[in-house]
Amino acid sequence: MKKILLGLLLAFIFIGGPSYWYYINYSTTPYYTKINQPGKRHYDTVDGNENKKLYSYEYQLDSFDHEGNLKKVTFNSFGDRELRKNAYLKIKLNSKKGVMSWEEIQENELPQKASEQLK
């Protein structure tokens, strides 16, 4: 009986531990926002070389979850291109790492409570 309990305990530790770590580091909550202001253009250098700059735009926007709860979110665009004005975005937010990804969606894909807050 002790061997069975010890085996179950070890299985819980070796399976449950990594699963919990993965959940904390990679699980996301969807938030929804609308691009209603221009992004701030900034750059990073490549290997400290001022002649090689990688530009992106930073956005700080109000976002809402499916229940309509507000959260201020900061994220960057990809490349030297601003996001389309009045576009709706679905942002995948991790509580530990921040914004993991975002994608443009259509207005009819918004949850109702988030849609009410964004209009």
C-alpha positions as a printed Julia matrix, in Angstrom:
119×3 Matrix{Float64}:
   0.0    0.0     0.0
   2.85   2.39    0.83
   4.48   1.68   -2.54
   1.26   2.51   -4.36
   0.85   5.8    -2.47
   4.51   6.66   -3.06
   4.09   5.88   -6.77
   0.99   8.08   -6.99
   2.76  10.9    -5.15
   5.75  10.71   -7.49
   3.48  10.6   -10.55
   1.63  13.66   -9.26
   4.91  15.53   -8.74
   6.46  14.6   -12.1
   3.28  15.11  -14.13
   1.51  17.81  -12.15
   4.56  20.02  -11.6
   5.47  20.53  -15.27
   1.79  20.87  -16.2
   1.33  23.62  -13.63
   4.53  25.36  -14.79
   3.3   25.25  -18.41
  -0.11  26.6   -17.4
   1.41  29.54  -15.48
   3.84  30.45  -18.27
   1.79  29.85  -21.42
  -1.94  30.02  -20.69
  -3.66  33.14  -21.99
  -6.84  35.13  -21.5
  -8.39  36.82  -24.54
  -8.91  40.59  -24.4
 -10.46  42.74  -27.1
  -9.55  46.26  -28.16
  -9.96  48.8   -30.94
  -7.13  50.8   -32.52
  -8.42  54.3   -31.81
  -5.14  56.2   -31.51
  -1.82  56.21  -33.36
   1.04  54.12  -32.06
   4.33  55.58  -30.86
   7.15  54.77  -33.27
  10.37  53.53  -31.69
  13.33  51.41  -32.71
  15.87  48.89  -31.48
  19.35  48.59  -32.91
  20.83  45.39  -34.3
  23.96  44.41  -32.35
  24.3   48.0   -31.09
  24.81  49.32  -34.64
  22.94  52.65  -35.0
  22.84  52.18  -38.79
  20.74  49.02  -38.46
  17.44  49.9   -36.82
  14.33  47.77  -36.38
  11.24  49.98  -36.1
   7.91  49.13  -34.51
   4.9   50.96  -33.09
   3.87  50.75  -29.45
   0.21  50.91  -28.46
  -1.28  51.5   -25.01
  -4.99  50.78  -25.21
  -7.98  49.94  -23.05
  -8.95  46.3   -23.56
 -11.9   44.28  -22.34
 -12.4   40.6   -21.6
 -15.56  38.68  -22.55
 -17.3   39.98  -19.38
 -16.49  43.63  -20.16
 -13.77  44.04  -17.51
 -11.23  46.75  -18.34
  -7.46  46.19  -18.54
  -4.82  48.6   -19.87
  -2.65  46.69  -22.34
   0.66  47.69  -23.97
   1.9   45.88  -27.08
   3.96  46.45  -30.24
   3.23  46.09  -33.93
   5.39  43.91  -36.15
   7.74  45.84  -38.4
   7.72  49.46  -39.45
   4.0   49.66  -40.07
   1.19  51.13  -38.0
  -1.91  49.09  -37.34
  -5.05  49.99  -39.24
  -7.13  52.72  -37.58
 -10.44  51.45  -36.09
  -9.36  47.8   -36.42
 -10.53  45.37  -33.74
  -7.92  43.12  -32.14
  -8.07  39.97  -30.07
  -5.12  40.08  -27.66
  -3.92  36.94  -25.88
  -2.66  38.05  -22.48
  -0.62  35.98  -20.03
  -0.77  37.1   -16.4
   2.98  36.58  -15.97
   4.47  37.52  -19.37
   1.98  40.06  -20.71
   0.87  40.05  -24.36
   1.7   36.74  -26.01
   0.04  37.47  -29.38
  -2.64  39.51  -31.11
  -4.7   39.22  -34.26
  -7.16  41.42  -36.12
 -10.77  40.28  -35.97
 -14.06  41.48  -37.41
 -16.51  43.49  -35.31
 -19.05  40.63  -35.35
 -16.46  38.35  -33.66
 -16.4   40.49  -30.5
 -18.13  39.18  -27.38
 -21.22  41.26  -26.68
 -20.02  42.87  -23.42
 -16.63  43.76  -24.91
 -18.37  45.16  -28.0
 -20.57  47.4   -25.86
 -17.49  48.81  -24.1
 -15.57  49.45  -27.33
 -18.28  51.47  -29.1
